[in-house]
Amino acid sequence: MPAAATRSKKRARQVAELLKGEYPEAECALVHETPFELLIATILSAQCTDERVNIVTKELFVKYSTPAALAAVPIGRLEKLIQSTGFFRNKARNIHECCVKLVSEHGGKVPAELEELVHLPGVGRKTANVVLGTAFRIASGVVVDTHVTRLSLRLGLTEHEDAVKIERDLIEQLPQEEWIDFSHRLIWHGRRVCKARKPLCGSCVLERICPKIGVE
Ligand code: SF4
């Protein structure tokens, strides 16, 4: 293995350890009670804050907490219910088609396999990883969102900006049992300390080992 790769693998494991100490309880911020609710919340979270999604789903799931119930909601009504999450026409169509498919092909249950999940409308690899990791505790990959992207670059764990390539790099550097929680913890750290505009390096638990790539 080249020296640079060995260094970054070592650093990735150090990052995982330090963040484990900092955020032992880190978990997904999307409020949900079932895999289905998490799936819908994750679809809604595209280009939207988790806080906003939680406000919308709190009302949505009171009435429509199963694929059959949500599939029966007319698209126009669904659009209104989720409007404030943005891109609501697209999201409403995807959610409707996803629920129809869950009912017709999966007996109204969210499948616990990556291959099945990514064939549902509106579900990409990131959403599938979120659902598998958080709802089923299956480490199918590393969830790469905007925080994971930014921190992975700054920490020198990847040189890529493409989510698929970043995920591949992180998977290579971390043991599989770390994949789920590493992502949650990186997201928490990105929200609290390694912020997009002004990272708080002076109070960061990773400062000693962070090359701060791209940080002015
Ligand atoms: S030292 Fe700075 S750039 Fe590195 S992870 Fe911490 S806050 Fe982010």
Residues whose N, C-alpha, C, O or C-beta is under 5 A from the ligand:
A	BS01	SF4	R154 V193 C194 P199 L200 C201 C204 L206 E207 C210 K212 V215
